[in-house]
Amino acid sequence: MSRFLQLHLLTVYGAANLNRDDTGRPKTLNYGGAERLRISSQSLKRAFRTSDVFADRLPGALGQRSQGFMEGLINALVEGGLSPDDALLRAEAVVEHDHLGKVKDKGKGRAKTEQLVHLGPEEQAAIAELAERLLASPELDSKTALVLRHKPRAADIAMFGRMLADNSGFNVEAAVQVAHAITTHRVVVEDDYYTAVDDIKSADQDQDRGAGFIGVQQFGAGTFYLYICVDTALLLDNLGGERSLAADTLEALVEAAATVSPGGKQNAFASRAKALHIRMETGDDAPRTLAAAFQHPVGARPGETDTKAASVQRLTALADGYRNAYDEDFTVHVMDVEQPDSLGLADLVQAARAIYAAG
């Protein structure tokens, strides 16, 4: 079984603001002395795990992240005859017993935790099952965790990990590392001045012709490089050794990385795109990003007028250089939508699944 699976993706977006900062400006970074657009890894991972791709490929094997898991328990206890105050106290006791986090506004709220908690399906089911037990007896078993599982059967937790600051014994180490996506070239963030027309006012000839609202939003465009690294052995271990689920998880990840875009400002820009070029590498050698291919921004060298083509050339050249210098032994699968004889996404998915085909 190949220890690592690496994805290198090039995706082109026209005018977009997929991931913005606190001022509404597209996120950026300075790399190689040039400003680039950036999409954070957090934005990408959330887009993946909440996508239709994950929902379709991983039914019943996805967790949820929330501060309010106990609200359903409180409602069930109240329906079972407890007063709202007693139900709240018992729900808070569950949070404290399992060290899910610190209770937010203890005694005043709805047993919410101060931090978001990521729970798998069976952990959420365990909370639901607590109602009957707590109605029978208010005492909690102090020796056995009632909710948390060391390896929850949740593909998203297995991939992206989980941290419980108050109960580190139930932390899950992420098997998938997702880099921030960056443009391979220099960018200029632009301003879009826009107006909203008042339809009723504009139909009245006696009214002024001024807009009902004016505003400015910022955007950028470019070819983004995204790097993803999967520790396939850790992923399998996080999923309790279930090879079929691990294969489904890899399939979902490869497909989502190729086809899913973050949701930022989609109604304003319709900035939906699929990867134009994917290089997938599997093997046991130490993984490495190919971001160094773009340290000098594409377009800065003679002949680099086609940003996507130049980015592919840079990516391939650096990968070849690493192979020669470090004697790397990766199996490489390349998909390029502009090459008619290229592999397709289905070929990459099949190659990813094959990692878990044999023991």
N, C-alpha and C positions, 0 to 999 in steps of 0.2 A: 504493500500500500504506500503510495506517495505521501510523504510527510506534509508537504506544503502544496497548496494551490494558489497561484498568483494571477490576478487579473489586472491588465493594463488597458484602460479604455480611453478612447478619444471621442468626445461628443460635442457637436457644434450646436450652439444656441444663437438664434438671432436676438433681437431686442428682448431683454429679460431682466428681472430682478427676483431671482429664485430664492435668495437668502440675504436678508437685509439686516443692518445693524440697528441700534436704538434710535438713530436719526432717520431711518428709512432708506439710507444709502446702501447700494449693493456692497456686500462684504468684499474686502480687497486684502492684498498683502503686497509688500515690496520684495521681489525676488530677482536676483541678478541685476539690481539697480533699476528695475522697471516695475511699475504698478501692474498688478494682475487682478482679475476678478477671482473670487474665491467662493466656494460652496462648502460650508463646514461639514465635518464628518457627522456631527449630531443631526444636522438637517437631512443628510443622505440616509442615515440609519433609520430615522423615523419614517422617512418616505418609503423605504423598503419594507419595514415591518408592518406598516399600516396599509400597504398596497393590496390591490386585488390579486396580484401575483402570489403574495404570501398567503392570503386568505384561501385562494383556490388550491394551492399546492400543499398547504400545511393545515388542513382543517382539524380542529381539536388539539392543535399542538402549538398554539400561540398564547403568550401571556398578556397581561394588561398592567399598565403602570398608573398608579393613582395614589391619592392621599385618603380616599374615602371608601376603602374596602369594607369598613365596618357598618356602613349605613344599612346595607341589606340585612345584616345580623340584628341590628337594633330594631328594624321594622318587624322582623320575624319574632323577636322576643316580645315586642309590644302586642303583636297579634296573638301571642301565646298567653297573654294575661298580665305581663309585667307592666309596671308604670314606666313612662318614658325615662324618668330619672334612674330607676333601677336598671333598665335596659342599657342606658348609657354607661353606668358604672361597670356593668359586666363586660360590655364591649371594650371599654378602656382597659379592663383587667386583661383581656386577651391580647391587646396591643402590647401591654407592658410585659406580660408573661412570655410572649414570643419575641420580645425585643424587636418589634417591627419598626420601631422608631419612637421618638418622643411624641406624646399626645399633644395635639395643638389645642390650646385654651382648655386645659383639663377641667371637666365638670361644667363647661359652658357651651361646648360645641357639639359635634356629632361624632366624637371619637376619631376625628381625622388625625393623621400623622403630620408632623411638621415637614417631613421630607416625602418625596414620591417613593413608593414601594412597588417593585416589579414582582408580580406573582404569577406562577404558572397555573394552568387550568385545574390541576388537582389540589393546589393550595387554595385557590378560590372556592373549590368544592368543599374543602375542609372547613372553611369559614361558614359556609351555608349549613353544614352538618352540625355545627356547634350549637345551634339554637335549641334543638331537642335536649342536648346534654345539659346546657346551662339552665333550661327550664326545670330540669329534674334536680339539679344540684348546682349551687353557685360556686362550688369549689373547683379549681382547675388542678389538673394533675401536674405537679411541679417537676416531675421527672421526665415527662415526655412532651416534646414540642407538639402543639396542637395543629399548627398551620404549616410551618416551613418545612421544606424538603431540601436535603443537601443537593440533589440533582433533579430539579423539577423537570417534568417532561414538557419542556417549552423550547421550541426551536429558536425563538428570538433571544431568550435568555442564554441558551447554549452558545449562540453566535456572538452576541454583543455584551454578555456578562451581566453581573448584578453586584451592587455594593450595598450592604446594610451596615451603616456606620455603628449601630448599636448591637449588632449580632454578626460579627465577621465570620463566624463559623459557617454561616450559610451563604457567604459570598460565592459567586461563580466567576471564574476567570474567563474572560472573553476569548473565544477561539477564532474570531474574525477581527482583523484590524482594518479600519477604513480610514484612508488618508483624506485630508481636505482636497477637494478638486480645485485645480487652478488652471487659468488659461495659459497656453503655451507661448503666448505672445504678450506684448505690451497692450494695455487697454486705456481708454479714456472714458470715464464715467460721464454720461451725458444727462442733461436736464430736459424733461418733457413738460413744457408749460401747457396747461390745458384749461378749458372752460366747460362749464355745464350750463346748458340753456334752459331757461324757465319757459316751458311750452305755453302756459297760459299768458304770461306776460308778453311773450314775443308775438302772440296772436292779436294783442291789443295795440292798435295803431297809436293810441295816446300814451302808451308807456315808453320809457326809454329803452334803448336797444342793448343796454348793458347785460352781461352774463349774470346768471343766478349764483354762480360760484366759480372761483378760479383757484388753481392750485399748481403745484410742481411735484413731479415724481421723477426719480432718477433711475437710470437703467444702463446696461452695457451689453456687449455681445462678444462672442468669441468661441474658440476651440478649447475645450476643457480636457485636461488629463486627470484621470482618476486611477488610483492604485488601491487594490484590495488584496490582503494576504490572509489565507485561511490555514490554520494549523489543523489539519484533518484528523490527526490522532486525538487532539484535545477536544475537537467537536464531537467525535464519536464517544469519548469518555464522558463529556458533559451530558450526552443523551443516553447514558446508561448502557452503551454498547449496542444500541438498536441501529443496525446497519441500514435497514430500509428507511428509517426516519432520517438518518444522517444523509443518505443519498437524496431523499426528497428535499432536505434542507439546502444542500449544495445546489440542486437544480433550481430551487426558488431564488437563491442568492444570485446565481449567474444570470437568470432571466431578469430579475428585478434590476440588477446593476446595468443591464443593457437597455432596459425599456422604461424604467420609472424615473420621473423627474420630481424634484421637490415642488410643493404647491404654492410657493410664494408668488404673488401677483399674477397668477395664471389667467384670471379673468381679464386683466388689463393687457397681457402680452401674448397669451396662448403659446407660451414657450415650452411646448412639449417636444421632446426629441428622443431619438434612439441612437445608440452608439454607432458611429460610422466605422470604427476600427477597434477590434478587440484582440489582444494578444494574451492567451491563456497559457501559463507555464505550470507544469507539475513535476515534482521531483523531491529529492531529499537534501539537495544543497541549500545552504543558507539563503533565505529570501532577501531581496533588495528592491527598492523602488527604482524606477527609471526617470524620476523627476529631474535628475541632473542633465538629462538631454535638453532641457529647456531653461537651464540657468541663463544662457544667452537667449534672449527672446527670439522666437521665430520671426522672420522678416528682417532681422538685422544683418543677415548674410546675403551675398549676391545670389539672385535667382530664386529666392524664397518668396514668390508672389502668391502661390497657392498655400494658404496656411495649413490646411488639413494635410495635403500631400507632403509638405515639408515636415510637419509634425510626425507623420508616419515614418519618414526617412530618418529623422533624428532618433526616434524611438528604436527603430530596428538597428541602426548603427551602434547605439550604445549597448543594446542587448548583445549584439555580436562581439563588441569589445569586451564586455564582461565575460562572455563565454571563452574568448581566447585568453584573457588575462588570468582568469581564475579556474579554467578548465571545468566550467559548469556543465552539468549534465541534466538539463531540463528537457522534458518532452513539451514541444511547443505546438499550439493550435492557434491559427490566425484566421479571423473573420474580417473581411473588408467589403462593405456593401458596394463599393465602386469597382470591385474586381469580379467579373462574371463567373470565374471558376473558383471563387473563394469558398471556404467552409461557410455553413450557416449556423445560426444560433442553436438549432437542434443538434448539430454535430458537437458543439462545445458542451451542451448540457449532457449529451450521452457520454462524452469523455470524462466529465466531472463525476457522473454517477458511477462510472466504471472504477473509480478509486475504491469504492466500498464493495465492489463485486466479489472480491476474493478475501480470504482471511489473512 
